[in-house]
């Protein structure tokens, strides 16, 4: 056998192996698309669920902040005229509700035992948050509460 023939045989067998390996890879070309199609819905649920939970926590924080502002207004102003010409603490806080549209039926409640200086006044902001509304996954209650001591007499709550 000629030494040149053995090199050619080796090259042919190497190229045949390479051809088989390429054929094997070619047959599995659509596997990545199928795997992506299986993983994508789970990934999207995790991403949108995380975003929606973050929005829920933000709205919860907003409700607590509004209750705190309302309690401070009630404690400091009491029965004095409110900014913007509002007739009551509740109507003023309700007009200031700047919660996103995901909060349904937001209400404000101001309560005090006697309305005298030094008594506690409690402001509660409540509403309902709907998780991913277009999927109708459910809802959760949002409640923000704040209590402060009155510095001025309060005529009546809401």
Secondary structure by P-SEA (a helix, b strand, c coil): ccaaaaaaaaaaaaaaaaaaaaaaaaaacaaaaaaaaaaaaaaaaaaaaaaaaaaaaaaaaaaaaaaaaaaaaaaaccccccccccccaaaaaaaaccccccccbbbbbbbbccccccbbbbbbbbbbbbcccccccbbbbbbbbbbbbbcccccccc
